[in-house]
């Protein structure tokens, strides 16, 4: 997420931690991300349903722009910058 934030114009809220948990379905590791709430306006389904044509077109344009920016990225490989700790049912990575 940091890489996307530094190399695009896409707004990414700060990530506090991420990891996996088998608490919901025993034996199945489900990924999760804990982030701060972003300052951008959230899009709710009802807002989109009742939006006028120009608002929907703007949303589509913004989504196309974000997908194009993501498509242009070349993701680096190498060592990850987090620590991994195992707690009860959760495997959590805390970012430095």
Backbone torsions as a table, in degrees:
resi	resn	phi	psi	omega
1	UNK	NA	-36.2	176.8
2	UNK	-62.5	-40.6	-179.8
3	UNK	-60.8	-44.6	177.8
4	UNK	-62.5	-43.6	-178.9
5	UNK	-61.5	-42.1	-177.6
6	UNK	-77.5	-23.3	-172.2
7	UNK	-114.2	9.0	176.3
8	UNK	-141.3	176.7	173.6
9	UNK	-95.4	9.3	-179.0
10	UNK	-76.2	128.7	179.5
11	UNK	-78.5	122.2	179.3
12	UNK	-119.2	120.4	176.2
13	UNK	-67.5	153.2	180.0
14	UNK	-59.5	136.1	177.0
15	UNK	-90.1	127.8	177.1
16	UNK	-87.5	-47.7	179.7
17	UNK	-162.1	161.0	171.2
18	UNK	-145.2	167.9	-179.5
19	UNK	172.0	-157.0	178.1
20	UNK	-134.3	157.6	179.1
21	UNK	-145.3	142.5	173.3
22	UNK	-109.9	17.8	-177.9
23	UNK	-70.4	-32.2	-178.0
24	UNK	-76.9	-49.4	178.2
25	UNK	-125.8	111.2	-175.7
26	UNK	-56.8	125.9	178.0
27	UNK	88.2	-6.7	179.6
28	UNK	-112.0	116.9	179.4
29	UNK	-79.1	113.9	-179.3
30	UNK	-106.8	125.5	-178.9
31	UNK	-73.1	152.1	174.5
32	UNK	-146.3	159.2	176.2
33	UNK	-133.9	133.5	174.2
34	UNK	-108.4	120.2	-176.6
35	UNK	-131.3	157.5	169.2
36	UNK	-70.7	150.8	176.8
37	UNK	-68.0	128.8	-178.5
38	UNK	-71.6	159.4	179.9
39	UNK	-84.1	-10.6	179.4
40	UNK	-72.2	156.8	178.9
41	UNK	-71.7	134.0	177.8
42	UNK	-80.9	143.5	178.5
43	UNK	-100.0	117.6	177.4
44	UNK	-98.8	152.0	-177.6
45	UNK	-57.2	-42.8	-177.7
46	UNK	-65.8	-32.4	176.6
47	UNK	-63.1	-43.2	-179.8
48	UNK	-67.7	-40.1	-178.9
49	UNK	-62.1	-40.1	-176.9
50	UNK	-94.9	7.2	-179.5
51	UNK	-71.8	147.7	175.0
52	UNK	-78.2	167.0	-174.5
53	UNK	-55.6	-43.4	-177.9
54	UNK	-64.4	-34.5	177.9
55	UNK	-68.8	-41.1	177.7
56	UNK	-64.8	-41.5	178.8
57	UNK	-62.1	-38.7	178.0
58	UNK	-65.2	-41.9	177.5
59	UNK	-61.0	-47.4	178.6
60	UNK	-59.4	-42.7	179.8
61	UNK	-62.1	-44.0	178.6
62	UNK	-63.2	-42.2	179.0
63	UNK	-64.0	-42.9	178.3
64	UNK	-61.0	-42.5	179.0
65	UNK	-61.7	-44.2	179.3
66	UNK	-64.2	-44.7	179.0
67	UNK	-62.4	-39.2	178.9
68	UNK	-64.3	-42.0	178.1
69	UNK	-63.2	-43.0	179.2
70	UNK	-64.7	-38.3	-178.9
71	UNK	-64.7	-29.5	-177.6
72	UNK	-80.3	-12.8	-176.7
73	UNK	-74.5	146.1	169.6
74	UNK	-116.3	113.0	-174.6
75	UNK	-79.1	136.2	179.6
76	UNK	-74.6	160.8	174.2
77	UNK	-118.9	163.6	178.0
78	UNK	135.6	-161.3	-175.0
79	UNK	-74.2	136.5	178.1
80	UNK	-80.4	152.2	-176.0
81	UNK	-103.8	52.7	176.4
82	UNK	-144.6	163.9	175.5
83	UNK	-104.4	141.3	180.0
84	UNK	-109.5	127.8	178.0
85	UNK	-127.4	141.0	177.9
86	UNK	-100.0	123.6	177.1
87	UNK	-131.1	129.5	179.7
88	UNK	32.7	-103.9	-177.7
89	UNK	-101.6	5.1	-171.9
90	UNK	-119.5	138.5	169.8
91	UNK	-109.0	110.2	-170.6
92	UNK	-117.3	137.2	175.8
93	UNK	-110.7	117.6	178.9
94	UNK	-97.9	127.9	-176.6
95	UNK	-83.0	146.0	-179.6
96	UNK	-83.8	NA	NA
